[in-house]
Amino acid sequence: MRYNRTTDRILERIDRVRDRDMDRVLSLNDRQARGKELDATTPDPDATTPERLRRLFTLVEAGYRSAAAQTVMGPLAARFRAVGDIRERSARGDVSVSIHYLDHERHDDVGVVPFGIVPEDLEEAKKQTRTSRPDVNAMKVLRLRLRDGVLAAYRKIEPRLRDAIKERADIGHVAAEVTLDLRPNPSEITPEL
């Protein structure tokens, strides 16, 4: 029996491959670097507000270190190969910091800061790293944006953290999550026909 390829079958196969590629592009795991830390130790009942704030900041800092790890940032840096090659291309994303109060009914405190990366940023990183490898330069730029974004997001939620400390929401288990999320480039998403 001979297998007859018609144009309809070929077009169906092309559509299946395109749909599979779209699912891969829109997947959140391909676009995020996430670090989450949990603190199960409770502060002393007579701990001062700065000591309790320091506990929360230390937790956010540990989440930042986890998100900035080489294994998590590597796939994101690989997406920047074309940003440095094409002059009009840029990347955008968000850095978010969220504090979860696990032993209190208070809602999570979340701060989000947007960022953008243009080819000039990669050129500056190339001067500092003295290498032309796009993944190394992209890693440097992404870590810089992550660090600046975490500090800005923490400054945004700090007044709410002080309110949470007044409500004693931080007494008990607390988790901090730091996320760097790259938005999909409009050129990667093809419109439905």
C-alpha positions as CSV (number, residue, x, y, z in Angstrom):
1,M,0.0,0.0,0.0
2,R,1.4,3.3,-1.0
3,Y,1.2,6.4,1.3
4,N,-0.3,9.3,-0.6
5,R,0.7,12.7,0.6
6,T,-1.9,15.3,-0.2
7,T,-1.6,19.0,0.3
8,D,-4.2,18.8,3.0
9,R,-2.2,16.4,5.1
10,I,0.9,18.5,4.6
11,L,-0.9,21.6,5.8
12,E,-2.4,19.8,8.8
13,R,1.1,18.7,9.8
14,I,2.4,22.2,9.5
15,D,-0.5,23.5,11.6
16,R,0.2,20.8,14.3
17,V,3.9,21.8,14.4
18,R,3.0,25.5,14.6
19,D,0.6,24.9,17.5
20,R,3.2,22.8,19.3
21,D,5.7,25.6,18.8
22,M,3.2,28.2,20.1
23,D,2.6,26.2,23.2
24,R,6.3,26.1,23.8
25,V,6.7,29.9,23.3
26,L,3.8,30.7,25.6
27,S,4.9,28.3,28.3
28,L,5.6,30.1,31.6
29,N,8.5,27.8,32.5
30,D,10.4,29.0,29.5
31,R,10.1,32.6,30.5
32,Q,10.5,32.7,34.2
33,A,13.3,32.4,36.8
34,R,11.9,31.9,40.2
35,G,13.3,31.6,43.6
36,K,11.3,30.7,46.7
37,E,12.4,30.6,50.3
38,L,10.6,29.6,53.5
39,D,11.4,30.8,57.0
40,A,9.9,28.5,59.7
41,T,11.6,30.1,62.7
42,T,9.4,32.6,64.6
43,P,10.9,35.8,65.8
44,D,11.2,36.5,69.5
45,P,8.0,38.1,71.0
46,D,10.0,41.1,72.1
47,A,11.8,41.6,68.7
48,T,11.8,45.1,67.4
49,T,10.3,46.3,64.1
50,P,13.8,46.7,62.4
51,E,14.8,43.2,63.5
52,R,11.6,41.7,62.1
53,L,12.0,43.7,58.9
54,R,15.5,42.4,58.6
55,R,14.1,38.9,58.8
56,L,11.8,39.6,55.9
57,F,14.6,41.3,53.8
58,T,16.9,38.3,54.5
59,L,14.2,36.0,53.2
60,V,13.8,38.1,50.0
61,E,17.6,38.2,49.6
62,A,17.7,34.4,49.8
63,G,14.9,34.2,47.2
64,Y,16.9,36.5,44.9
65,R,20.0,34.3,45.2
66,S,18.0,31.3,44.3
67,A,16.4,33.0,41.3
68,A,19.8,34.4,40.1
69,A,21.4,30.9,40.1
70,Q,23.1,29.8,36.9
71,T,20.8,26.8,36.3
72,V,17.7,28.9,36.4
73,M,18.9,32.0,34.4
74,G,20.7,30.0,31.7
75,P,17.6,29.2,29.6
76,L,16.5,32.9,29.9
77,A,19.9,34.1,28.8
78,A,19.8,31.9,25.7
79,R,16.7,33.7,24.5
80,F,18.7,36.9,24.1
81,R,20.9,35.8,21.1
82,A,18.9,37.8,18.6
83,V,18.5,40.9,20.9
84,G,22.1,41.9,20.3
85,D,22.1,41.0,16.7
86,I,19.1,42.9,15.6
87,R,19.1,46.7,16.3
88,E,15.4,47.2,16.6
89,R,14.8,44.2,18.9
90,S,14.3,44.6,22.6
91,A,13.1,42.6,25.5
92,R,10.7,43.4,28.3
93,G,9.8,41.8,31.5
94,D,8.8,42.1,35.2
95,V,10.5,41.4,38.5
96,S,8.2,40.6,41.3
97,V,8.6,40.1,45.0
98,S,5.9,38.5,47.1
99,I,5.7,37.8,50.8
100,H,3.3,35.0,51.9
101,Y,2.1,34.9,55.5
102,L,1.4,31.2,56.0
103,D,0.1,31.4,59.6
104,H,-2.0,34.5,59.3
105,E,-5.1,35.5,57.2
106,R,-3.4,38.6,55.8
107,H,-3.2,38.6,52.0
108,D,0.2,38.4,50.3
109,D,2.2,41.5,49.8
110,V,3.4,41.8,46.2
111,G,5.5,44.3,44.4
112,V,6.1,44.3,40.7
113,V,8.7,46.4,38.7
114,P,8.9,46.3,34.9
115,F,12.2,46.4,33.1
116,G,13.5,46.6,29.5
117,I,16.6,45.4,27.7
118,V,17.8,47.0,24.5
119,P,20.9,46.1,22.4
120,E,22.9,48.9,23.9
121,D,22.7,47.2,27.3
122,L,24.2,44.1,25.8
123,E,27.0,46.2,24.2
124,E,27.8,47.7,27.7
125,A,27.9,44.2,29.1
126,K,30.2,43.1,26.3
127,K,32.6,45.9,27.4
128,Q,32.5,44.7,31.0
129,T,32.8,41.0,30.4
130,R,35.2,41.3,27.5
131,T,33.6,38.5,25.7
132,S,31.3,38.5,22.7
133,R,29.3,35.4,23.8
134,P,25.6,36.6,23.8
135,D,24.6,34.2,26.6
136,V,27.3,35.5,29.0
137,N,26.4,39.1,28.3
138,A,22.7,38.4,28.6
139,M,23.3,36.6,31.9
140,K,25.1,39.7,33.2
141,V,22.3,42.1,32.1
142,L,19.5,39.8,33.4
143,R,21.2,39.5,36.8
144,L,21.6,43.3,37.0
145,R,17.9,43.8,36.1
146,L,16.9,41.2,38.6
147,R,19.0,42.8,41.4
148,D,17.7,46.3,40.6
149,G,14.1,45.0,40.3
150,V,14.2,43.2,43.6
151,L,15.4,46.3,45.4
152,A,12.8,48.5,43.8
153,A,10.0,46.0,44.4
154,Y,11.0,45.6,48.0
155,R,11.0,49.4,48.5
156,K,7.4,49.4,47.0
157,I,6.1,46.9,49.5
158,E,8.1,48.0,52.6
159,P,5.2,50.2,53.9
160,R,2.8,47.2,53.6
161,L,5.4,45.1,55.4
162,R,5.5,47.5,58.3
163,D,1.6,47.3,58.5
164,A,1.9,43.5,58.5
165,I,4.4,43.7,61.4
166,K,2.0,45.9,63.3
167,E,-0.7,43.3,62.7
168,R,1.8,40.6,63.8
169,A,1.3,38.7,60.6
170,D,5.0,37.9,60.3
171,I,4.9,35.9,63.5
172,G,5.0,32.3,62.2
173,H,5.9,30.8,58.9
174,V,6.7,33.3,56.1
175,A,7.7,32.6,52.5
176,A,9.2,35.0,50.0
177,E,9.1,34.5,46.2
178,V,11.2,36.4,43.7
179,T,10.3,36.0,40.0
180,L,11.9,37.4,36.9
181,D,9.4,37.0,34.0
182,L,10.1,37.8,30.4
183,R,7.2,38.9,28.4
184,P,6.8,37.2,25.0
185,N,8.1,39.2,22.1
186,P,5.2,40.2,19.7
187,S,7.3,38.9,16.8
188,E,7.3,35.4,18.4
189,I,3.5,35.2,18.5
190,T,1.9,34.7,15.2
191,P,-1.7,35.7,14.9
192,E,-4.4,33.1,14.2
193,L,-5.4,32.9,10.5
